[in-house]
Every structure is written in C-alpha cells, then in structure tokens.
Amino acid sequence: MKKSLIIYEEETQLYARFDHPKCREGLSYHAKMRIRDSGKFPVELTLTFNGIYPYGPPMPPEKHEIKATSIMDLYSKILRWFRKYGYEVT
C-alpha cells in the first residue's frame, strides 16, 4: 500500500477567548496543519497549548488532534471543540 504524501503543511498560532462578559481570559495554541494527498481524513490539525493557564474558566486539553475530510470541515470541528469548553476563536 502506498504511503500518503504531505502536500501542504503550515504552522501558526490559534487564539481563543472565554465567552463571558465578566471574564476576559484567553488561550494561545500552536497549530500545525497538514494536508495529505489521500486517505479517509486527509486534513489534520495538531494543537499544542503554549500560553498562560486560565484562572477561572475551564482549561481544554493541552494537546489535541483534529482530523477532517476538508478544510471547511476542519474549521467547523475547531469551533465546536472550543465551544465545548466555552471559548470562541478570535
């Protein structure tokens, strides 16, 4: 079986803030996105926490990996994952 090749790779910072009027806590994650040329889920994003831990709001996991079929699907999964902990991507 042929191994899938990485056709695109990008590293960036992803910021999210806690969605509450009295709390302005924020998170910073190092994000690494890879797009492969084949496979069931060719788009994947690896998140690694690299900011200051929040004082009051719940803390999402420090490392998380999201796999998706397309970039639009990946974006919706990222939003859903952060909303589960009460954060909004900025």
VMD Tcl script that draws the C-alpha trace (Angstrom):
set ca {
  {0.00 0.00 0.00}
  {1.32 3.42 -0.98}
  {2.06 5.85 1.83}
  {0.24 9.18 1.55}
  {2.39 12.25 0.94}
  {2.10 15.60 2.69}
  {1.23 18.17 0.02}
  {0.83 21.18 2.35}
  {1.99 21.97 5.87}
  {1.56 25.18 7.87}
  {2.38 26.28 11.41}
  {0.50 29.16 13.03}
  {-0.90 30.49 16.31}
  {-4.55 29.99 17.20}
  {-6.15 32.32 19.76}
  {-9.41 31.84 21.65}
  {-11.11 33.87 24.37}
  {-13.58 32.79 27.03}
  {-17.11 33.84 26.07}
  {-18.35 35.59 29.23}
  {-18.86 39.35 29.82}
  {-17.11 39.37 33.23}
  {-14.15 37.20 32.22}
  {-11.61 38.17 29.56}
  {-9.34 35.13 29.76}
  {-7.70 33.91 26.58}
  {-5.81 30.89 25.28}
  {-2.98 30.53 22.79}
  {-2.32 27.31 20.89}
  {0.45 26.41 18.46}
  {-1.36 24.89 15.46}
  {0.21 22.66 12.82}
  {-2.00 21.84 9.83}
  {-1.17 19.09 7.35}
  {-2.93 18.19 4.13}
  {-2.18 14.77 2.63}
  {-2.86 13.62 -0.91}
  {-5.01 10.61 0.08}
  {-6.73 8.88 2.97}
  {-10.09 8.94 4.72}
  {-9.23 12.14 6.64}
  {-6.54 13.93 4.60}
  {-6.66 17.19 6.60}
  {-5.36 17.17 10.18}
  {-4.58 19.83 12.76}
  {-2.42 19.33 15.83}
  {-2.95 21.83 18.67}
  {-0.38 22.36 21.44}
  {-1.06 24.80 24.28}
  {1.66 27.44 24.66}
  {0.12 30.29 26.67}
  {-0.72 31.23 30.23}
  {-3.14 28.92 32.04}
  {-6.58 30.47 32.68}
  {-7.51 31.35 36.26}
  {-11.29 30.93 36.27}
  {-12.53 29.30 33.06}
  {-12.15 25.59 32.31}
  {-8.94 24.56 30.60}
  {-9.17 22.48 27.41}
  {-6.58 19.71 26.94}
  {-3.00 20.87 26.34}
  {-2.62 18.68 23.24}
  {-5.34 17.80 20.80}
  {-5.51 16.44 17.26}
  {-8.40 17.03 14.88}
  {-8.83 15.13 11.60}
  {-11.25 16.11 8.86}
  {-12.20 15.43 5.26}
  {-11.84 19.06 4.12}
  {-10.66 22.44 5.38}
  {-14.25 23.64 5.91}
  {-14.99 20.53 7.96}
  {-11.81 21.13 9.98}
  {-12.86 24.72 10.74}
  {-16.28 23.63 12.00}
  {-14.67 20.96 14.20}
  {-12.26 23.52 15.68}
  {-15.13 25.87 16.54}
  {-17.16 23.04 18.06}
  {-14.20 21.84 20.16}
  {-13.53 25.31 21.62}
  {-17.26 25.98 22.22}
  {-17.45 22.77 24.24}
  {-15.21 24.49 26.83}
  {-16.85 27.92 26.49}
  {-14.28 29.62 24.22}
  {-14.64 31.49 20.92}
  {-11.90 31.54 18.30}
  {-10.67 35.05 17.54}
}
mol new
graphics top color blue
foreach p $ca { graphics top sphere $p radius 0.5 }
foreach p [lrange $ca 0 end-1] q [lrange $ca 1 end] { graphics top cylinder $p $q radius 0.2 }
display resetview
